[in-house]
């Protein structure tokens, strides 16, 4: 059985999630997104691996928001980098 991934938030993500535009979404991230990322951050209906200049970054779709993260397999960690409204995310 594989180990469960740990989730770490960057300071930039924490700072952004505290803004008014993102109020209410953090509870959904903790309740629904983080458990899924802990079990399998590589695949899922809302997960997409980005390409090009964002190679190595994954995107998790949460309604009108996009959560961006990277995966460090050696240390079994998921690093949450950023969150954006979908219209501003790319």
PyMOL Python script that loads the backbone (N, CA, C, O; Angstrom):
from pymol import cmd

cmd.read_pdbstr("""\
ATOM      1  N   UNK A   1       0.848  -1.190   0.000  1.00  0.00           N
ATOM      2  CA  UNK A   1       0.000   0.000   0.000  1.00  0.00           C
ATOM      3  C   UNK A   1       0.888   1.246   0.000  1.00  0.00           C
ATOM      4  O   UNK A   1       1.869   1.317   0.740  1.00  0.00           O
ATOM      5  N   UNK A   2       0.541   2.205  -0.820  1.00  0.00           N
ATOM      6  CA  UNK A   2       1.363   3.414  -0.919  1.00  0.00           C
ATOM      7  C   UNK A   2       1.053   4.384   0.221  1.00  0.00           C
ATOM      8  O   UNK A   2      -0.032   4.370   0.802  1.00  0.00           O
ATOM      9  N   UNK A   3       2.031   5.213   0.516  1.00  0.00           N
ATOM     10  CA  UNK A   3       1.885   6.186   1.595  1.00  0.00           C
ATOM     11  C   UNK A   3       0.968   7.316   1.167  1.00  0.00           C
ATOM     12  O   UNK A   3       0.874   7.649  -0.015  1.00  0.00           O
ATOM     13  N   UNK A   4       0.300   7.895   2.140  1.00  0.00           N
ATOM     14  CA  UNK A   4      -0.559   9.041   1.859  1.00  0.00           C
ATOM     15  C   UNK A   4       0.312  10.288   1.723  1.00  0.00           C
ATOM     16  O   UNK A   4       1.248  10.492   2.495  1.00  0.00           O
ATOM     17  N   UNK A   5      -0.008  11.113   0.735  1.00  0.00           N
ATOM     18  CA  UNK A   5       0.729  12.350   0.521  1.00  0.00           C
ATOM     19  C   UNK A   5       0.392  13.363   1.607  1.00  0.00           C
ATOM     20  O   UNK A   5      -0.731  13.405   2.109  1.00  0.00           O
ATOM     21  N   UNK A   6       1.370  14.166   1.955  1.00  0.00           N
ATOM     22  CA  UNK A   6       1.137  15.296   2.855  1.00  0.00           C
ATOM     23  C   UNK A   6       0.947  16.540   2.002  1.00  0.00           C
ATOM     24  O   UNK A   6       1.520  16.642   0.917  1.00  0.00           O
ATOM     25  N   UNK A   7       0.151  17.482   2.480  1.00  0.00           N
ATOM     26  CA  UNK A   7      -0.130  18.709   1.743  1.00  0.00           C
ATOM     27  C   UNK A   7       0.508  19.882   2.479  1.00  0.00           C
ATOM     28  O   UNK A   7       0.318  20.058   3.682  1.00  0.00           O
ATOM     29  N   UNK A   8       1.273  20.685   1.727  1.00  0.00           N
ATOM     30  CA  UNK A   8       1.892  21.888   2.286  1.00  0.00           C
ATOM     31  C   UNK A   8       1.468  23.084   1.440  1.00  0.00           C
ATOM     32  O   UNK A   8       1.425  23.008   0.212  1.00  0.00           O
ATOM     33  N   UNK A   9       1.160  24.170   2.104  1.00  0.00           N
ATOM     34  CA  UNK A   9       0.754  25.399   1.416  1.00  0.00           C
ATOM     35  C   UNK A   9       1.918  26.378   1.407  1.00  0.00           C
ATOM     36  O   UNK A   9       2.590  26.562   2.422  1.00  0.00           O
ATOM     37  N   UNK A  10       2.157  27.009   0.255  1.00  0.00           N
ATOM     38  CA  UNK A  10       3.194  28.032   0.191  1.00  0.00           C
ATOM     39  C   UNK A  10       2.692  29.304   0.870  1.00  0.00           C
ATOM     40  O   UNK A  10       1.488  29.497   1.040  1.00  0.00           O
ATOM     41  N   UNK A  11       3.623  30.160   1.251  1.00  0.00           N
ATOM     42  CA  UNK A  11       3.242  31.436   1.874  1.00  0.00           C
ATOM     43  C   UNK A  11       2.417  32.287   0.919  1.00  0.00           C
ATOM     44  O   UNK A  11       1.480  32.963   1.342  1.00  0.00           O
ATOM     45  N   UNK A  12       2.758  32.258  -0.361  1.00  0.00           N
ATOM     46  CA  UNK A  12       1.997  33.018  -1.358  1.00  0.00           C
ATOM     47  C   UNK A  12       0.552  32.568  -1.442  1.00  0.00           C
ATOM     48  O   UNK A  12      -0.352  33.395  -1.564  1.00  0.00           O
ATOM     49  N   UNK A  13       0.328  31.264  -1.376  1.00  0.00           N
ATOM     50  CA  UNK A  13      -1.033  30.732  -1.385  1.00  0.00           C
ATOM     51  C   UNK A  13      -1.780  31.169  -0.138  1.00  0.00           C
ATOM     52  O   UNK A  13      -2.923  31.618  -0.225  1.00  0.00           O
ATOM     53  N   UNK A  14      -1.154  31.045   1.008  1.00  0.00           N
ATOM     54  CA  UNK A  14      -1.814  31.421   2.265  1.00  0.00           C
ATOM     55  C   UNK A  14      -2.199  32.899   2.278  1.00  0.00           C
ATOM     56  O   UNK A  14      -3.272  33.270   2.754  1.00  0.00           O
ATOM     57  N   UNK A  15      -1.317  33.725   1.754  1.00  0.00           N
ATOM     58  CA  UNK A  15      -1.589  35.162   1.705  1.00  0.00           C
ATOM     59  C   UNK A  15      -2.789  35.445   0.789  1.00  0.00           C
ATOM     60  O   UNK A  15      -3.669  36.237   1.127  1.00  0.00           O
ATOM     61  N   UNK A  16      -2.804  34.789  -0.363  1.00  0.00           N
ATOM     62  CA  UNK A  16      -3.884  35.027  -1.323  1.00  0.00           C
ATOM     63  C   UNK A  16      -5.223  34.512  -0.812  1.00  0.00           C
ATOM     64  O   UNK A  16      -6.244  35.174  -0.991  1.00  0.00           O
ATOM     65  N   UNK A  17      -5.235  33.347  -0.182  1.00  0.00           N
ATOM     66  CA  UNK A  17      -6.479  32.732   0.261  1.00  0.00           C
ATOM     67  C   UNK A  17      -7.154  33.564   1.354  1.00  0.00           C
ATOM     68  O   UNK A  17      -8.350  33.413   1.603  1.00  0.00           O
ATOM     69  N   UNK A  18      -6.389  34.439   2.004  1.00  0.00           N
ATOM     70  CA  UNK A  18      -6.952  35.315   3.028  1.00  0.00           C
ATOM     71  C   UNK A  18      -7.698  36.510   2.465  1.00  0.00           C
ATOM     72  O   UNK A  18      -8.375  37.219   3.209  1.00  0.00           O
ATOM     73  N   UNK A  19      -7.588  36.745   1.165  1.00  0.00           N
ATOM     74  CA  UNK A  19      -8.256  37.897   0.547  1.00  0.00           C
ATOM     75  C   UNK A  19      -9.751  37.645   0.399  1.00  0.00           C
ATOM     76  O   UNK A  19     -10.203  36.501   0.348  1.00  0.00           O
ATOM     77  N   UNK A  20     -10.496  38.720   0.334  1.00  0.00           N
ATOM     78  CA  UNK A  20     -11.953  38.652   0.280  1.00  0.00           C
ATOM     79  C   UNK A  20     -12.465  37.872  -0.932  1.00  0.00           C
ATOM     80  O   UNK A  20     -13.470  37.168  -0.829  1.00  0.00           O
ATOM     81  N   UNK A  21     -11.793  37.986  -2.067  1.00  0.00           N
ATOM     82  CA  UNK A  21     -12.231  37.291  -3.276  1.00  0.00           C
ATOM     83  C   UNK A  21     -12.286  35.775  -3.103  1.00  0.00           C
ATOM     84  O   UNK A  21     -13.004  35.089  -3.831  1.00  0.00           O
ATOM     85  N   UNK A  22     -11.538  35.261  -2.151  1.00  0.00           N
ATOM     86  CA  UNK A  22     -11.430  33.817  -1.969  1.00  0.00           C
ATOM     87  C   UNK A  22     -12.108  33.325  -0.693  1.00  0.00           C
ATOM     88  O   UNK A  22     -11.913  32.178  -0.288  1.00  0.00           O
ATOM     89  N   UNK A  23     -12.904  34.187  -0.058  1.00  0.00           N
ATOM     90  CA  UNK A  23     -13.569  33.778   1.175  1.00  0.00           C
ATOM     91  C   UNK A  23     -14.556  32.650   0.871  1.00  0.00           C
ATOM     92  O   UNK A  23     -15.268  32.682  -0.132  1.00  0.00           O
ATOM     93  N   UNK A  24     -14.580  31.689   1.728  1.00  0.00           N
ATOM     94  CA  UNK A  24     -15.495  30.561   1.568  1.00  0.00           C
ATOM     95  C   UNK A  24     -14.918  29.399   0.778  1.00  0.00           C
ATOM     96  O   UNK A  24     -15.330  28.260   1.000  1.00  0.00           O
ATOM     97  N   UNK A  25     -13.998  29.632  -0.120  1.00  0.00           N
ATOM     98  CA  UNK A  25     -13.447  28.557  -0.939  1.00  0.00           C
ATOM     99  C   UNK A  25     -12.447  27.714  -0.145  1.00  0.00           C
ATOM    100  O   UNK A  25     -12.286  26.525  -0.422  1.00  0.00           O
ATOM    101  N   UNK A  26     -11.781  28.313   0.833  1.00  0.00           N
ATOM    102  CA  UNK A  26     -10.763  27.562   1.582  1.00  0.00           C
ATOM    103  C   UNK A  26     -11.367  26.381   2.342  1.00  0.00           C
ATOM    104  O   UNK A  26     -10.755  25.315   2.410  1.00  0.00           O
ATOM    105  N   UNK A  27     -12.548  26.559   2.908  1.00  0.00           N
ATOM    106  CA  UNK A  27     -13.201  25.463   3.623  1.00  0.00           C
ATOM    107  C   UNK A  27     -13.466  24.291   2.681  1.00  0.00           C
ATOM    108  O   UNK A  27     -13.303  23.134   3.069  1.00  0.00           O
ATOM    109  N   UNK A  28     -13.874  24.587   1.444  1.00  0.00           N
ATOM    110  CA  UNK A  28     -14.115  23.529   0.462  1.00  0.00           C
ATOM    111  C   UNK A  28     -12.809  22.833   0.083  1.00  0.00           C
ATOM    112  O   UNK A  28     -12.774  21.616  -0.099  1.00  0.00           O
ATOM    113  N   UNK A  29     -11.741  23.614  -0.035  1.00  0.00           N
ATOM    114  CA  UNK A  29     -10.435  23.033  -0.370  1.00  0.00           C
ATOM    115  C   UNK A  29     -10.001  22.054   0.711  1.00  0.00           C
ATOM    116  O   UNK A  29      -9.576  20.939   0.410  1.00  0.00           O
ATOM    117  N   UNK A  30     -10.104  22.467   1.960  1.00  0.00           N
ATOM    118  CA  UNK A  30      -9.680  21.611   3.076  1.00  0.00           C
ATOM    119  C   UNK A  30     -10.579  20.375   3.182  1.00  0.00           C
ATOM    120  O   UNK A  30     -10.085  19.275   3.429  1.00  0.00           O
ATOM    121  N   UNK A  31     -11.883  20.543   2.998  1.00  0.00           N
ATOM    122  CA  UNK A  31     -12.819  19.441   3.187  1.00  0.00           C
ATOM    123  C   UNK A  31     -12.846  18.456   2.019  1.00  0.00           C
ATOM    124  O   UNK A  31     -13.005  17.255   2.235  1.00  0.00           O
ATOM    125  N   UNK A  32     -12.695  18.942   0.790  1.00  0.00           N
ATOM    126  CA  UNK A  32     -12.881  18.071  -0.373  1.00  0.00           C
ATOM    127  C   UNK A  32     -11.620  17.855  -1.211  1.00  0.00           C
ATOM    128  O   UNK A  32     -11.361  16.740  -1.664  1.00  0.00           O
ATOM    129  N   UNK A  33     -10.844  18.904  -1.417  1.00  0.00           N
ATOM    130  CA  UNK A  33      -9.684  18.810  -2.310  1.00  0.00           C
ATOM    131  C   UNK A  33      -8.501  18.141  -1.612  1.00  0.00           C
ATOM    132  O   UNK A  33      -7.911  17.210  -2.160  1.00  0.00           O
ATOM    133  N   UNK A  34      -8.154  18.594  -0.430  1.00  0.00           N
ATOM    134  CA  UNK A  34      -6.987  18.038   0.248  1.00  0.00           C
ATOM    135  C   UNK A  34      -7.097  16.525   0.484  1.00  0.00           C
ATOM    136  O   UNK A  34      -6.106  15.823   0.281  1.00  0.00           O
ATOM    137  N   UNK A  35      -8.247  15.992   0.901  1.00  0.00           N
ATOM    138  CA  UNK A  35      -8.331  14.529   1.049  1.00  0.00           C
ATOM    139  C   UNK A  35      -8.063  13.793  -0.270  1.00  0.00           C
ATOM    140  O   UNK A  35      -7.420  12.743  -0.270  1.00  0.00           O
ATOM    141  N   UNK A  36      -8.541  14.324  -1.369  1.00  0.00           N
ATOM    142  CA  UNK A  36      -8.295  13.691  -2.665  1.00  0.00           C
ATOM    143  C   UNK A  36      -6.817  13.786  -3.043  1.00  0.00           C
ATOM    144  O   UNK A  36      -6.241  12.822  -3.546  1.00  0.00           O
ATOM    145  N   UNK A  37      -6.198  14.955  -2.799  1.00  0.00           N
ATOM    146  CA  UNK A  37      -4.781  15.113  -3.110  1.00  0.00           C
ATOM    147  C   UNK A  37      -3.920  14.200  -2.240  1.00  0.00           C
ATOM    148  O   UNK A  37      -2.887  13.703  -2.689  1.00  0.00           O
ATOM    149  N   UNK A  38      -4.344  13.981  -1.004  1.00  0.00           N
ATOM    150  CA  UNK A  38      -3.577  13.101  -0.117  1.00  0.00           C
ATOM    151  C   UNK A  38      -3.590  11.656  -0.631  1.00  0.00           C
ATOM    152  O   UNK A  38      -2.587  10.950  -0.521  1.00  0.00           O
ATOM    153  N   UNK A  39      -4.702  11.226  -1.182  1.00  0.00           N
ATOM    154  CA  UNK A  39      -4.792   9.836  -1.638  1.00  0.00           C
ATOM    155  C   UNK A  39      -4.184   9.638  -3.021  1.00  0.00           C
ATOM    156  O   UNK A  39      -3.481   8.650  -3.234  1.00  0.00           O
ATOM    157  N   UNK A  40      -4.429  10.549  -3.974  1.00  0.00           N
ATOM    158  CA  UNK A  40      -3.857  10.424  -5.320  1.00  0.00           C
ATOM    159  C   UNK A  40      -3.846  11.789  -6.008  1.00  0.00           C
ATOM    160  O   UNK A  40      -4.840  12.172  -6.624  1.00  0.00           O
ATOM    161  N   UNK A  41      -2.743  12.524  -5.914  1.00  0.00           N
ATOM    162  CA  UNK A  41      -2.688  13.853  -6.515  1.00  0.00           C
ATOM    163  C   UNK A  41      -2.434  13.844  -8.023  1.00  0.00           C
ATOM    164  O   UNK A  41      -2.458  14.897  -8.659  1.00  0.00           O
ATOM    165  N   UNK A  42      -2.190  12.661  -8.600  1.00  0.00           N
ATOM    166  CA  UNK A  42      -1.831  12.574 -10.010  1.00  0.00           C
ATOM    167  C   UNK A  42      -3.033  12.504 -10.953  1.00  0.00           C
ATOM    168  O   UNK A  42      -2.985  13.041 -12.059  1.00  0.00           O
ATOM    169  N   UNK A  43      -4.107  11.845 -10.520  1.00  0.00           N
ATOM    170  CA  UNK A  43      -5.241  11.611 -11.412  1.00  0.00           C
ATOM    171  C   UNK A  43      -6.562  11.889 -10.714  1.00  0.00           C
ATOM    172  O   UNK A  43      -6.685  11.716  -9.501  1.00  0.00           O
ATOM    173  N   UNK A  44      -7.547  12.321 -11.488  1.00  0.00           N
ATOM    174  CA  UNK A  44      -8.887  12.555 -10.980  1.00  0.00           C
ATOM    175  C   UNK A  44      -9.680  13.359 -11.977  1.00  0.00           C
ATOM    176  O   UNK A  44      -9.115  13.918 -12.917  1.00  0.00           O
ATOM    177  N   UNK A  45     -11.000  13.426 -11.785  1.00  0.00           N
ATOM    178  CA  UNK A  45     -11.848  14.126 -12.752  1.00  0.00           C
ATOM    179  C   UNK A  45     -11.569  15.626 -12.842  1.00  0.00           C
ATOM    180  O   UNK A  45     -11.839  16.231 -13.879  1.00  0.00           O
ATOM    181  N   UNK A  46     -11.044  16.230 -11.801  1.00  0.00           N
ATOM    182  CA  UNK A  46     -10.785  17.674 -11.803  1.00  0.00           C
ATOM    183  C   UNK A  46      -9.303  18.011 -11.893  1.00  0.00           C
ATOM    184  O   UNK A  46      -8.922  19.176 -11.782  1.00  0.00           O
ATOM    185  N   UNK A  47      -8.468  17.001 -12.092  1.00  0.00           N
ATOM    186  CA  UNK A  47      -7.013  17.187 -12.102  1.00  0.00           C
ATOM    187  C   UNK A  47      -6.490  17.140 -13.529  1.00  0.00           C
ATOM    188  O   UNK A  47      -6.873  16.285 -14.327  1.00  0.00           O
ATOM    189  N   UNK A  48      -5.601  18.085 -13.827  1.00  0.00           N
ATOM    190  CA  UNK A  48      -4.969  18.119 -15.143  1.00  0.00           C
ATOM    191  C   UNK A  48      -3.505  18.502 -14.966  1.00  0.00           C
ATOM    192  O   UNK A  48      -3.183  19.450 -14.249  1.00  0.00           O
ATOM    193  N   UNK A  49      -2.618  17.754 -15.630  1.00  0.00           N
ATOM    194  CA  UNK A  49      -1.202  18.097 -15.616  1.00  0.00           C
ATOM    195  C   UNK A  49      -0.964  19.126 -16.716  1.00  0.00           C
ATOM    196  O   UNK A  49      -1.347  18.915 -17.866  1.00  0.00           O
ATOM    197  N   UNK A  50      -0.334  20.232 -16.358  1.00  0.00           N
ATOM    198  CA  UNK A  50      -0.108  21.296 -17.317  1.00  0.00           C
ATOM    199  C   UNK A  50       1.131  21.016 -18.146  1.00  0.00           C
ATOM    200  O   UNK A  50       1.984  20.216 -17.763  1.00  0.00           O
ATOM    201  N   UNK A  51       1.220  21.686 -19.286  1.00  0.00           N
ATOM    202  CA  UNK A  51       2.323  21.466 -20.226  1.00  0.00           C
ATOM    203  C   UNK A  51       3.037  22.777 -20.513  1.00  0.00           C
ATOM    204  O   UNK A  51       2.652  23.835 -20.015  1.00  0.00           O
ATOM    205  N   UNK A  52       4.091  22.689 -21.328  1.00  0.00           N
ATOM    206  CA  UNK A  52       4.823  23.885 -21.743  1.00  0.00           C
ATOM    207  C   UNK A  52       5.595  24.490 -20.594  1.00  0.00           C
ATOM    208  O   UNK A  52       6.288  23.790 -19.856  1.00  0.00           O
ATOM    209  N   UNK A  53       5.468  25.810 -20.445  1.00  0.00           N
ATOM    210  CA  UNK A  53       6.220  26.500 -19.393  1.00  0.00           C
ATOM    211  C   UNK A  53       5.762  26.101 -17.993  1.00  0.00           C
ATOM    212  O   UNK A  53       6.470  26.360 -17.020  1.00  0.00           O
ATOM    213  N   UNK A  54       4.596  25.479 -17.874  1.00  0.00           N
ATOM    214  CA  UNK A  54       4.075  25.045 -16.577  1.00  0.00           C
ATOM    215  C   UNK A  54       4.233  23.546 -16.373  1.00  0.00           C
ATOM    216  O   UNK A  54       3.540  22.958 -15.542  1.00  0.00           O
ATOM    217  N   UNK A  55       5.144  22.918 -17.126  1.00  0.00           N
ATOM    218  CA  UNK A  55       5.386  21.485 -17.007  1.00  0.00           C
ATOM    219  C   UNK A  55       5.754  21.155 -15.557  1.00  0.00           C
ATOM    220  O   UNK A  55       6.582  21.831 -14.947  1.00  0.00           O
ATOM    221  N   UNK A  56       5.134  20.120 -15.025  1.00  0.00           N
ATOM    222  CA  UNK A  56       5.380  19.728 -13.639  1.00  0.00           C
ATOM    223  C   UNK A  56       4.382  20.312 -12.667  1.00  0.00           C
ATOM    224  O   UNK A  56       4.389  19.965 -11.486  1.00  0.00           O
ATOM    225  N   UNK A  57       3.515  21.203 -13.149  1.00  0.00           N
ATOM    226  CA  UNK A  57       2.472  21.810 -12.309  1.00  0.00           C
ATOM    227  C   UNK A  57       1.144  21.146 -12.646  1.00  0.00           C
ATOM    228  O   UNK A  57       0.857  20.863 -13.808  1.00  0.00           O
ATOM    229  N   UNK A  58       0.345  20.904 -11.624  1.00  0.00           N
ATOM    230  CA  UNK A  58      -0.977  20.333 -11.806  1.00  0.00           C
ATOM    231  C   UNK A  58      -2.023  21.381 -11.478  1.00  0.00           C
ATOM    232  O   UNK A  58      -1.788  22.305 -10.700  1.00  0.00           O
ATOM    233  N   UNK A  59      -3.184  21.210 -12.092  1.00  0.00           N
ATOM    234  CA  UNK A  59      -4.312  22.119 -11.864  1.00  0.00           C
ATOM    235  C   UNK A  59      -5.489  21.313 -11.339  1.00  0.00           C
ATOM    236  O   UNK A  59      -5.825  20.270 -11.899  1.00  0.00           O
ATOM    237  N   UNK A  60      -6.119  21.784 -10.269  1.00  0.00           N
ATOM    238  CA  UNK A  60      -7.327  21.172  -9.737  1.00  0.00           C
ATOM    239  C   UNK A  60      -8.457  22.162  -9.929  1.00  0.00           C
ATOM    240  O   UNK A  60      -8.391  23.289  -9.439  1.00  0.00           O
ATOM    241  N   UNK A  61      -9.493  21.747 -10.638  1.00  0.00           N
ATOM    242  CA  UNK A  61     -10.640  22.619 -10.922  1.00  0.00           C
ATOM    243  C   UNK A  61     -11.627  22.548  -9.763  1.00  0.00           C
ATOM    244  O   UNK A  61     -12.077  21.470  -9.377  1.00  0.00           O
ATOM    245  N   UNK A  62     -11.958  23.725  -9.212  1.00  0.00           N
ATOM    246  CA  UNK A  62     -12.929  23.837  -8.122  1.00  0.00           C
ATOM    247  C   UNK A  62     -13.937  24.899  -8.542  1.00  0.00           C
ATOM    248  O   UNK A  62     -13.779  26.069  -8.192  1.00  0.00           O
ATOM    249  N   UNK A  63     -14.956  24.517  -9.279  1.00  0.00           N
ATOM    250  CA  UNK A  63     -15.944  25.478  -9.764  1.00  0.00           C
ATOM    251  C   UNK A  63     -15.285  26.558 -10.593  1.00  0.00           C
ATOM    252  O   UNK A  63     -14.663  26.265 -11.614  1.00  0.00           O
ATOM    253  N   UNK A  64     -15.413  27.806 -10.166  1.00  0.00           N
ATOM    254  CA  UNK A  64     -14.852  28.947 -10.897  1.00  0.00           C
ATOM    255  C   UNK A  64     -13.396  29.224 -10.530  1.00  0.00           C
ATOM    256  O   UNK A  64     -12.827  30.227 -10.959  1.00  0.00           O
ATOM    257  N   UNK A  65     -12.794  28.338  -9.740  1.00  0.00           N
ATOM    258  CA  UNK A  65     -11.416  28.537  -9.301  1.00  0.00           C
ATOM    259  C   UNK A  65     -10.515  27.427  -9.811  1.00  0.00           C
ATOM    260  O   UNK A  65     -10.971  26.330 -10.133  1.00  0.00           O
ATOM    261  N   UNK A  66      -9.221  27.735  -9.879  1.00  0.00           N
ATOM    262  CA  UNK A  66      -8.208  26.753 -10.246  1.00  0.00           C
ATOM    263  C   UNK A  66      -7.117  26.774  -9.180  1.00  0.00           C
ATOM    264  O   UNK A  66      -6.546  27.821  -8.873  1.00  0.00           O
ATOM    265  N   UNK A  67      -6.842  25.602  -8.627  1.00  0.00           N
ATOM    266  CA  UNK A  67      -5.812  25.435  -7.610  1.00  0.00           C
ATOM    267  C   UNK A  67      -4.594  24.809  -8.292  1.00  0.00           C
ATOM    268  O   UNK A  67      -4.722  23.787  -8.967  1.00  0.00           O
ATOM    269  N   UNK A  68      -3.431  25.405  -8.124  1.00  0.00           N
ATOM    270  CA  UNK A  68      -2.215  24.922  -8.774  1.00  0.00           C
ATOM    271  C   UNK A  68      -1.279  24.330  -7.730  1.00  0.00           C
ATOM    272  O   UNK A  68      -1.091  24.895  -6.653  1.00  0.00           O
ATOM    273  N   UNK A  69      -0.692  23.174  -8.070  1.00  0.00           N
ATOM    274  CA  UNK A  69       0.192  22.506  -7.122  1.00  0.00           C
ATOM    275  C   UNK A  69       1.249  21.685  -7.856  1.00  0.00           C
ATOM    276  O   UNK A  69       1.110  21.375  -9.040  1.00  0.00           O
ATOM    277  N   UNK A  70       2.299  21.346  -7.131  1.00  0.00           N
ATOM    278  CA  UNK A  70       3.331  20.444  -7.632  1.00  0.00           C
ATOM    279  C   UNK A  70       3.396  19.233  -6.703  1.00  0.00           C
ATOM    280  O   UNK A  70       2.906  19.264  -5.574  1.00  0.00           O
ATOM    281  N   UNK A  71       4.012  18.170  -7.211  1.00  0.00           N
ATOM    282  CA  UNK A  71       4.113  16.927  -6.459  1.00  0.00           C
ATOM    283  C   UNK A  71       5.583  16.555  -6.328  1.00  0.00           C
ATOM    284  O   UNK A  71       6.328  16.558  -7.308  1.00  0.00           O
ATOM    285  N   UNK A  72       5.981  16.238  -5.123  1.00  0.00           N
ATOM    286  CA  UNK A  72       7.339  15.745  -4.858  1.00  0.00           C
ATOM    287  C   UNK A  72       7.201  14.289  -4.412  1.00  0.00           C
ATOM    288  O   UNK A  72       6.930  14.010  -3.243  1.00  0.00           O
ATOM    289  N   UNK A  73       7.389  13.376  -5.346  1.00  0.00           N
ATOM    290  CA  UNK A  73       7.171  11.950  -5.066  1.00  0.00           C
ATOM    291  C   UNK A  73       8.149  11.394  -4.040  1.00  0.00           C
ATOM    292  O   UNK A  73       7.770  10.568  -3.210  1.00  0.00           O
ATOM    293  N   UNK A  74       9.408  11.838  -4.088  1.00  0.00           N
ATOM    294  CA  UNK A  74      10.412  11.301  -3.152  1.00  0.00           C
ATOM    295  C   UNK A  74      10.032  11.553  -1.702  1.00  0.00           C
ATOM    296  O   UNK A  74      10.211  10.682  -0.851  1.00  0.00           O
ATOM    297  N   UNK A  75       9.511  12.732  -1.418  1.00  0.00           N
ATOM    298  CA  UNK A  75       9.149  13.068  -0.041  1.00  0.00           C
ATOM    299  C   UNK A  75       7.649  12.895   0.230  1.00  0.00           C
ATOM    300  O   UNK A  75       7.177  13.191   1.327  1.00  0.00           O
ATOM    301  N   UNK A  76       6.916  12.422  -0.754  1.00  0.00           N
ATOM    302  CA  UNK A  76       5.475  12.182  -0.664  1.00  0.00           C
ATOM    303  C   UNK A  76       4.757  13.459  -0.206  1.00  0.00           C
ATOM    304  O   UNK A  76       3.990  13.450   0.757  1.00  0.00           O
ATOM    305  N   UNK A  77       5.029  14.555  -0.925  1.00  0.00           N
ATOM    306  CA  UNK A  77       4.456  15.862  -0.583  1.00  0.00           C
ATOM    307  C   UNK A  77       3.762  16.488  -1.783  1.00  0.00           C
ATOM    308  O   UNK A  77       4.189  16.323  -2.926  1.00  0.00           O
ATOM    309  N   UNK A  78       2.690  17.203  -1.501  1.00  0.00           N
ATOM    310  CA  UNK A  78       2.010  18.042  -2.478  1.00  0.00           C
ATOM    311  C   UNK A  78       2.193  19.477  -2.000  1.00  0.00           C
ATOM    312  O   UNK A  78       1.864  19.804  -0.859  1.00  0.00           O
ATOM    313  N   UNK A  79       2.717  20.330  -2.874  1.00  0.00           N
ATOM    314  CA  UNK A  79       2.916  21.743  -2.529  1.00  0.00           C
ATOM    315  C   UNK A  79       1.879  22.580  -3.257  1.00  0.00           C
ATOM    316  O   UNK A  79       1.898  22.671  -4.484  1.00  0.00           O
ATOM    317  N   UNK A  80       0.972  23.192  -2.502  1.00  0.00           N
ATOM    318  CA  UNK A  80      -0.062  24.050  -3.086  1.00  0.00           C
ATOM    319  C   UNK A  80       0.575  25.410  -3.345  1.00  0.00           C
ATOM    320  O   UNK A  80       1.016  26.091  -2.420  1.00  0.00           O
ATOM    321  N   UNK A  81       0.616  25.792  -4.625  1.00  0.00           N
ATOM    322  CA  UNK A  81       1.322  26.998  -5.039  1.00  0.00           C
ATOM    323  C   UNK A  81       0.443  28.232  -5.107  1.00  0.00           C
ATOM    324  O   UNK A  81       0.829  29.302  -4.636  1.00  0.00           O
ATOM    325  N   UNK A  82      -0.753  28.084  -5.699  1.00  0.00           N
ATOM    326  CA  UNK A  82      -1.545  29.269  -6.007  1.00  0.00           C
ATOM    327  C   UNK A  82      -2.996  28.875  -6.247  1.00  0.00           C
ATOM    328  O   UNK A  82      -3.309  27.707  -6.481  1.00  0.00           O
ATOM    329  N   UNK A  83      -3.868  29.865  -6.184  1.00  0.00           N
ATOM    330  CA  UNK A  83      -5.266  29.709  -6.564  1.00  0.00           C
ATOM    331  C   UNK A  83      -5.648  30.948  -7.362  1.00  0.00           C
ATOM    332  O   UNK A  83      -5.249  32.064  -7.028  1.00  0.00           O
ATOM    333  N   UNK A  84      -6.411  30.744  -8.398  1.00  0.00           N
ATOM    334  CA  UNK A  84      -6.869  31.850  -9.243  1.00  0.00           C
ATOM    335  C   UNK A  84      -8.299  31.599  -9.671  1.00  0.00           C
ATOM    336  O   UNK A  84      -8.748  30.454  -9.724  1.00  0.00           O
ATOM    337  N   UNK A  85      -9.008  32.660  -9.975  1.00  0.00           N
ATOM    338  CA  UNK A  85     -10.292  32.512 -10.649  1.00  0.00           C
ATOM    339  C   UNK A  85      -9.992  32.004 -12.051  1.00  0.00           C
ATOM    340  O   UNK A  85      -8.990  32.396 -12.648  1.00  0.00           O
ATOM    341  N   UNK A  86     -10.834  31.152 -12.574  1.00  0.00           N
ATOM    342  CA  UNK A  86     -10.525  30.494 -13.835  1.00  0.00           C
ATOM    343  C   UNK A  86     -10.286  31.484 -14.971  1.00  0.00           C
ATOM    344  O   UNK A  86      -9.443  31.233 -15.832  1.00  0.00           O
ATOM    345  N   UNK A  87     -11.006  32.599 -14.992  1.00  0.00           N
ATOM    346  CA  UNK A  87     -10.819  33.582 -16.073  1.00  0.00           C
ATOM    347  C   UNK A  87      -9.442  34.249 -16.014  1.00  0.00           C
ATOM    348  O   UNK A  87      -8.971  34.785 -17.017  1.00  0.00           O
ATOM    349  N   UNK A  88      -8.795  34.218 -14.846  1.00  0.00           N
ATOM    350  CA  UNK A  88      -7.481  34.856 -14.672  1.00  0.00           C
ATOM    351  C   UNK A  88      -6.340  33.844 -14.581  1.00  0.00           C
ATOM    352  O   UNK A  88      -5.181  34.235 -14.442  1.00  0.00           O
ATOM    353  N   UNK A  89      -6.649  32.563 -14.657  1.00  0.00           N
ATOM    354  CA  UNK A  89      -5.663  31.556 -14.263  1.00  0.00           C
ATOM    355  C   UNK A  89      -4.589  31.247 -15.293  1.00  0.00           C
ATOM    356  O   UNK A  89      -3.520  30.767 -14.915  1.00  0.00           O
ATOM    357  N   UNK A  90      -4.820  31.496 -16.569  1.00  0.00           N
ATOM    358  CA  UNK A  90      -3.805  31.131 -17.552  1.00  0.00           C
ATOM    359  C   UNK A  90      -3.342  32.373 -18.245  1.00  0.00           C
ATOM    360  O   UNK A  90      -2.480  32.306 -19.122  1.00  0.00           O
TER     361      UNK A  90
END
""", "prot")
cmd.dss("prot")
cmd.show_as("cartoon", "prot")
cmd.util.cbc("prot")
cmd.orient("prot")
